[in-house]
Amino acid sequence: MLLEKKEIYACKSLFFSISFFVGLWTVRIPDIKDQISTDYSGMSYLFVIFSLGSIVTMVVAPKIIENFSSKIIVLISGGIISFLWLFVPFVSAFFQMAFLSFLFGCAYGIFEVVLNLQATNLEKKYDKPMMSGFHAFWSIGLLSGSFITSIFLEYDISFLINSIFYIIILFPLIFLSSMTLKKNEAEKQSFAGIFFKWPTVLLILVLLSITAVFLEGGTDSWGALYMRDYLQAEGFNVGLAAIAFNGAMVIGRLTGDQLKEVFGIQQFLFISIVCSLIGVIIVLFSKVVLFSIIGFVIAGLGVSSVIPICYTLASSIKNINSTVGITIITIAVYGDFMIAPPILGYTANIIGIQYVYLPIVILFILSTLILMFKKKEL
């Protein structure tokens, strides 16, 4: 029993650790923007470059997983994600940050596939909903990273010290947790494993994943700029959007597995999408910090279980191996950054940062309509 709990705790620790660094990125985006003297479109291109790196490793993920153990993959990619942060405070040009963004993307891509595969394997092994619980630790890590980085920002503690502090805490946790990972038991896939005619259910899950990540990534990437440049927030308050949103995500994911059993997975997915839509509409039309934060909380509660549900359903599609299903959803999640950043960046540049959530509202309306008519196919 202790060994079994160790498996679960290690997986949760990895979700927590890797997202803690995302919290650092989320709140320091305005600093990075100023360091490299770029505009909203320039930041969008960095997100695109990050996603390109992610997709490079995701496309070949089945082949990598076939030839290397999960321990080695997680340890190497986790080390890259950790120690690259030593260089970020020193970047002064766009091309330098672009290069680091690509490397970050490559590492995050394969790390995400392996980690979510481990999580779904554990879910199947114990035959109970666990994915929302695992992703709750992603949200806890992101919330913690955002909160502590906001404190560093409030007291004007340097970006470099901030990065070193995180590496000292998180890399040992990644190292120790990676040592407990079990060998992937999914049947081996060929390089072309993801290239086939996808069934309707998988297409719907890809769309829902893209919609959810538009909101999650939009808040993580643009929330701080929205707070600073539109609502004129300063110091700690710059990180309030990310803190409120991810705090609600934590609550939603900690309760998500239980709510799935109460409502059923299809009905709960529909409720989650509608709740998310209500939240982003409030954010879009709000001009006051308090109402914006309320919107972020509602949106965070709603979207919290969408990605975990998509992973669970994708890993259980008939005649599709779980490695392939998870890889496709993960590509959709990170590939979204190829579409979302330019759309959100151009939206902010052309009609103002206050409208950066407009494309997200449109996507959630579309997803709501699709689920109304196609929910039974899931």
C-alpha positions as CSV (number, residue, x, y, z in Angstrom):
1,M,0.0,0.0,0.0
2,L,2.8,2.4,0.9
3,L,4.5,1.7,-2.5
4,E,1.2,2.4,-4.3
5,K,0.8,5.7,-2.5
6,K,4.3,6.5,-3.4
7,E,3.5,6.1,-7.1
8,I,0.6,8.5,-6.8
9,Y,2.4,11.1,-4.6
10,A,5.3,11.1,-7.1
11,C,3.0,11.8,-10.0
12,K,1.3,14.6,-8.1
13,S,4.7,16.1,-7.2
14,L,5.8,16.2,-10.8
15,F,2.6,18.0,-11.8
16,F,3.2,20.4,-9.0
17,S,6.8,21.0,-9.7
18,I,6.6,21.6,-13.4
19,S,3.7,24.0,-13.1
20,F,5.4,26.0,-10.3
21,F,7.8,27.2,-13.0
22,V,4.8,28.2,-15.1
23,G,3.8,30.4,-12.2
24,L,7.1,32.1,-12.4
25,W,6.7,32.7,-16.2
26,T,3.1,33.9,-15.8
27,V,3.9,36.8,-13.4
28,R,7.2,37.7,-14.9
29,I,5.9,38.1,-18.5
30,P,5.7,41.9,-18.2
31,D,9.3,42.0,-17.1
32,I,10.4,39.8,-20.0
33,K,8.4,42.0,-22.4
34,D,10.2,45.0,-21.1
35,Q,13.6,43.3,-21.1
36,I,13.4,42.5,-24.8
37,S,11.6,45.7,-25.7
38,T,8.8,44.1,-27.7
39,D,5.0,44.6,-28.0
40,Y,2.0,42.3,-27.5
41,S,2.6,40.7,-31.0
42,G,6.2,40.0,-30.1
43,M,5.2,38.2,-27.0
44,S,2.7,36.2,-29.1
45,Y,5.5,35.1,-31.3
46,L,7.4,33.8,-28.3
47,F,4.4,31.7,-27.3
48,V,4.2,30.3,-30.9
49,I,7.9,29.4,-30.8
50,F,7.4,27.7,-27.5
51,S,4.5,25.6,-29.0
52,L,6.6,24.7,-32.0
53,G,9.2,23.3,-29.7
54,S,6.5,21.4,-27.8
55,I,5.1,19.9,-31.0
56,V,8.5,18.8,-32.2
57,T,8.8,16.4,-29.2
58,M,5.2,15.5,-29.0
59,V,4.9,14.3,-32.6
60,V,7.7,11.8,-31.9
61,A,6.6,11.1,-28.3
62,P,5.4,7.5,-29.0
63,K,8.8,6.7,-30.5
64,I,10.7,8.3,-27.7
65,I,8.6,6.5,-25.1
66,E,9.2,3.3,-26.9
67,N,13.0,3.6,-26.6
68,F,13.6,5.4,-23.3
69,S,12.2,4.9,-19.8
70,S,9.9,7.4,-18.2
71,K,12.4,8.1,-15.5
72,I,15.1,9.2,-18.0
73,I,12.7,11.3,-20.1
74,V,11.2,13.1,-17.1
75,L,14.6,13.7,-15.4
76,I,16.2,15.1,-18.5
77,S,13.3,17.3,-19.6
78,G,12.7,18.4,-16.0
79,G,16.3,19.4,-15.7
80,I,16.2,21.4,-18.9
81,I,13.0,23.2,-17.7
82,S,14.6,24.0,-14.3
83,F,18.1,25.2,-15.3
84,L,17.1,27.3,-18.4
85,W,15.6,29.8,-15.9
86,L,19.2,30.8,-15.0
87,F,19.5,32.4,-18.4
88,V,16.1,34.1,-18.7
89,P,16.9,37.1,-16.4
90,F,19.8,38.0,-18.7
91,V,18.1,38.0,-22.1
92,S,18.0,41.4,-23.7
93,A,17.0,40.6,-27.3
94,F,14.0,38.9,-28.9
95,F,16.0,36.2,-30.7
96,Q,17.7,35.2,-27.4
97,M,14.3,34.7,-25.7
98,A,13.0,33.0,-28.8
99,F,15.8,30.4,-28.6
100,L,15.1,29.7,-24.9
101,S,11.4,29.5,-25.6
102,F,12.0,26.8,-28.2
103,L,14.1,24.8,-25.8
104,F,11.5,25.2,-23.1
105,G,8.8,24.0,-25.5
106,C,10.8,20.9,-26.5
107,A,11.3,19.9,-22.8
108,Y,7.7,20.7,-21.8
109,G,6.2,18.8,-24.7
110,I,7.7,15.4,-23.9
111,F,7.4,15.9,-20.2
112,E,3.6,16.5,-20.5
113,V,3.0,13.4,-22.6
114,V,4.9,11.1,-20.3
115,L,3.4,12.6,-17.1
116,N,-0.2,12.4,-18.4
117,L,0.4,8.9,-19.6
118,Q,1.6,7.9,-16.1
119,A,-1.5,9.6,-14.6
120,T,-4.0,7.7,-16.9
121,N,-2.2,4.5,-16.2
122,L,-2.6,5.0,-12.5
123,E,-6.3,5.9,-13.0
124,K,-6.9,2.6,-14.9
125,K,-4.8,0.6,-12.4
126,Y,-6.9,1.7,-9.5
127,D,-10.1,1.8,-11.5
128,K,-11.4,5.2,-10.2
129,P,-11.4,8.8,-11.3
130,M,-8.0,10.4,-10.5
131,M,-7.1,12.7,-13.4
132,S,-8.7,15.8,-11.9
133,G,-6.9,15.2,-8.7
134,F,-3.5,14.9,-10.5
135,H,-4.3,18.1,-12.5
136,A,-5.2,19.8,-9.2
137,F,-1.6,19.6,-8.2
138,W,-0.7,21.3,-11.5
139,S,-3.0,24.2,-10.5
140,I,-1.7,24.2,-7.0
141,G,1.9,24.5,-8.4
142,L,0.9,27.2,-10.8
143,L,-1.0,29.1,-8.0
144,S,1.9,28.8,-5.6
145,G,4.5,29.9,-8.2
146,S,2.3,32.9,-9.2
147,F,1.7,33.8,-5.6
148,I,5.3,33.6,-4.4
149,T,6.6,35.4,-7.6
150,S,4.1,38.2,-6.9
151,I,5.6,38.5,-3.4
152,F,9.1,38.7,-5.0
153,L,7.7,41.4,-7.3
154,E,6.1,43.3,-4.5
155,Y,9.4,43.5,-2.6
156,D,11.4,44.2,-5.7
157,I,13.5,41.0,-5.4
158,S,15.4,40.4,-8.6
159,F,14.3,38.0,-11.4
160,L,17.6,36.1,-11.0
161,I,17.2,35.5,-7.3
162,N,13.6,34.5,-8.0
163,S,14.7,31.9,-10.5
164,I,17.5,30.5,-8.3
165,F,15.2,30.1,-5.4
166,Y,12.7,28.1,-7.5
167,I,15.4,25.8,-8.9
168,I,16.9,25.0,-5.5
169,I,13.4,23.9,-4.3
170,L,12.0,22.3,-7.3
171,F,14.7,20.4,-9.2
172,P,15.4,18.0,-6.2
173,L,11.7,17.3,-6.0
174,I,11.6,16.5,-9.8
175,F,14.7,14.3,-9.4
176,L,13.3,12.3,-6.5
177,S,9.8,11.9,-8.0
178,S,11.2,10.8,-11.3
179,M,12.9,7.9,-9.6
180,T,9.6,6.3,-8.7
181,L,8.0,6.3,-12.1
182,K,6.9,3.0,-13.5
183,K,7.6,1.7,-17.0
184,N,4.9,2.6,-19.4
185,E,2.8,-0.5,-20.1
186,A,0.9,0.8,-23.2
187,E,1.8,-1.2,-26.3
188,K,4.5,0.3,-28.4
189,Q,3.6,2.7,-31.1
190,S,5.3,3.5,-34.4
191,F,6.4,6.9,-35.5
192,A,3.3,7.3,-37.5
193,G,1.0,6.4,-34.6
194,I,-0.9,9.7,-34.5
195,F,-1.5,9.9,-38.2
196,F,-4.8,8.2,-39.0
197,K,-8.5,9.2,-39.6
198,W,-9.6,10.5,-36.2
199,P,-13.1,9.5,-35.0
200,T,-15.7,12.2,-34.2
201,V,-15.3,11.8,-30.5
202,L,-11.5,12.6,-30.7
203,L,-12.2,15.6,-32.9
204,I,-14.6,16.9,-30.3
205,L,-12.1,16.3,-27.5
206,V,-9.4,18.2,-29.5
207,L,-11.8,21.2,-29.9
208,L,-12.7,21.2,-26.3
209,S,-9.0,21.0,-25.3
210,I,-8.1,23.9,-27.6
211,T,-11.0,26.0,-26.1
212,A,-9.9,25.2,-22.5
213,V,-6.3,26.1,-23.2
214,F,-7.3,29.4,-24.9
215,L,-8.7,30.3,-21.5
216,E,-6.0,28.7,-19.3
217,G,-3.1,29.9,-21.5
218,G,-4.8,33.2,-22.1
219,T,-4.9,33.9,-18.4
220,D,-1.4,32.6,-17.7
221,S,0.1,34.5,-20.7
222,W,-2.1,37.7,-20.8
223,G,-3.6,37.9,-17.3
224,A,-0.7,39.9,-15.8
225,L,-0.6,42.3,-18.8
226,Y,-4.4,42.7,-18.7
227,M,-4.2,43.6,-15.0
228,R,-1.2,46.0,-15.4
229,D,-2.0,47.7,-18.7
230,Y,-5.8,47.8,-18.6
231,L,-6.8,47.8,-15.0
232,Q,-3.7,49.7,-14.0
233,A,-2.7,47.2,-11.2
234,E,0.7,47.5,-9.6
235,G,3.0,45.3,-7.5
236,F,1.3,42.2,-6.0
237,N,-2.0,43.1,-7.8
238,V,-0.4,42.4,-11.2
239,G,-0.6,38.7,-10.4
240,L,-4.2,38.7,-9.0
241,A,-5.7,37.4,-12.2
242,A,-3.5,34.4,-12.3
243,I,-3.8,33.9,-8.5
244,A,-7.7,34.1,-8.5
245,F,-8.0,32.0,-11.7
246,N,-5.6,29.2,-10.6
247,G,-6.9,29.3,-7.0
248,A,-10.4,28.5,-8.4
249,M,-8.8,25.8,-10.7
250,V,-7.3,24.1,-7.6
251,I,-10.8,24.0,-5.9
252,G,-12.4,22.8,-9.1
253,R,-9.9,20.1,-9.7
254,L,-9.8,18.8,-6.1
255,T,-13.6,18.3,-6.3
256,G,-13.7,17.4,-10.0
257,D,-13.4,13.6,-9.6
258,Q,-16.3,13.5,-7.1
259,L,-18.5,15.7,-9.2
260,K,-17.9,13.5,-12.3
261,E,-19.3,10.6,-10.3
262,V,-22.3,12.7,-9.2
263,F,-23.3,14.2,-12.6
264,G,-21.7,11.7,-15.0
265,I,-18.8,12.6,-17.1
266,Q,-20.7,14.0,-20.1
267,Q,-23.1,16.2,-18.1
268,F,-20.3,17.5,-15.9
269,L,-18.3,18.4,-19.0
270,F,-21.2,20.4,-20.3
271,I,-21.7,22.2,-17.0
272,S,-18.0,23.0,-16.9
273,I,-18.0,24.6,-20.4
274,V,-21.1,26.7,-19.6
275,C,-19.6,27.9,-16.3
276,S,-16.4,28.8,-18.1
277,L,-18.4,30.8,-20.7
278,I,-20.1,32.8,-17.9
279,G,-16.8,33.7,-16.3
280,V,-15.0,34.9,-19.4
281,I,-18.0,37.0,-20.4
282,I,-17.8,38.8,-17.0
283,V,-14.0,39.4,-17.5
284,L,-14.6,40.7,-21.1
285,F,-17.1,43.3,-20.0
286,S,-15.7,44.2,-16.6
287,K,-13.9,47.5,-16.0
288,V,-13.4,47.1,-12.3
289,V,-10.7,44.9,-10.6
290,L,-13.3,43.2,-8.2
291,F,-15.7,42.1,-11.0
292,S,-12.8,40.9,-13.1
293,I,-11.5,38.8,-10.3
294,I,-15.0,37.3,-9.8
295,G,-15.0,36.5,-13.5
296,F,-11.6,34.8,-13.2
297,V,-12.8,32.7,-10.3
298,I,-16.0,31.5,-12.1
299,A,-14.0,30.8,-15.3
300,G,-11.3,28.9,-13.3
301,L,-13.9,26.8,-11.5
302,G,-15.6,26.0,-14.8
303,V,-12.5,25.1,-16.9
304,S,-10.7,23.3,-14.2
305,S,-11.9,19.8,-15.2
306,V,-12.2,20.2,-18.9
307,I,-8.6,19.1,-19.8
308,P,-8.5,16.2,-17.3
309,I,-11.8,14.9,-18.7
310,C,-10.4,15.2,-22.2
311,Y,-7.4,13.1,-21.2
312,T,-9.5,10.5,-19.5
313,L,-11.9,10.1,-22.5
314,A,-9.0,10.2,-25.1
315,S,-7.2,7.4,-23.3
316,S,-10.3,5.2,-23.4
317,I,-11.4,5.5,-27.0
318,K,-12.0,2.1,-28.6
319,N,-9.4,0.9,-31.0
320,I,-7.0,3.8,-30.1
321,N,-4.0,3.1,-27.9
322,S,-3.9,5.3,-24.8
323,T,-0.4,6.6,-25.6
324,V,-1.7,7.9,-29.0
325,G,-4.9,9.4,-27.6
326,I,-3.0,11.2,-24.9
327,T,-0.3,12.4,-27.4
328,I,-3.0,13.9,-29.7
329,I,-4.7,15.8,-26.8
330,T,-1.3,17.0,-25.6
331,I,-0.4,18.2,-29.1
332,A,-3.8,20.0,-29.3
333,V,-3.1,21.6,-25.9
334,Y,0.4,22.9,-26.8
335,G,-0.3,23.3,-30.5
336,D,-3.0,25.8,-29.4
337,F,-0.2,28.2,-28.6
338,M,0.5,28.4,-32.3
339,I,-3.0,29.8,-32.9
340,A,-3.9,31.5,-29.6
341,P,-1.0,33.9,-29.1
342,P,-1.2,35.6,-32.5
343,I,-5.0,35.9,-32.2
344,L,-4.9,37.2,-28.7
345,G,-1.8,39.4,-29.4
346,Y,-3.4,40.9,-32.5
347,T,-6.6,41.4,-30.6
348,A,-4.8,43.3,-27.9
349,N,-2.8,45.4,-30.4
350,I,-5.7,46.3,-32.8
351,I,-8.7,46.8,-30.4
352,G,-7.0,46.9,-27.0
353,I,-5.8,44.7,-24.2
354,Q,-9.3,44.9,-22.6
355,Y,-10.7,42.8,-25.5
356,V,-8.0,40.1,-25.3
357,Y,-10.7,37.6,-24.0
358,L,-13.1,38.2,-26.9
359,P,-11.8,35.2,-29.0
360,I,-12.0,33.0,-25.9
361,V,-15.7,33.9,-25.5
362,I,-16.4,33.0,-29.1
363,L,-14.7,29.6,-28.7
364,F,-16.7,28.8,-25.6
365,I,-20.0,29.7,-27.3
366,L,-19.0,27.3,-30.1
367,S,-18.1,24.5,-27.7
368,T,-21.3,24.9,-25.8
369,L,-23.3,24.6,-29.0
370,I,-21.4,21.5,-30.1
371,L,-21.8,19.8,-26.7
372,M,-25.6,20.5,-26.8
373,F,-25.9,18.5,-30.0
374,K,-23.0,16.0,-29.7
375,K,-22.8,15.2,-26.0
376,K,-24.0,11.7,-26.4
377,E,-21.1,10.8,-28.7
378,L,-18.6,11.2,-25.9
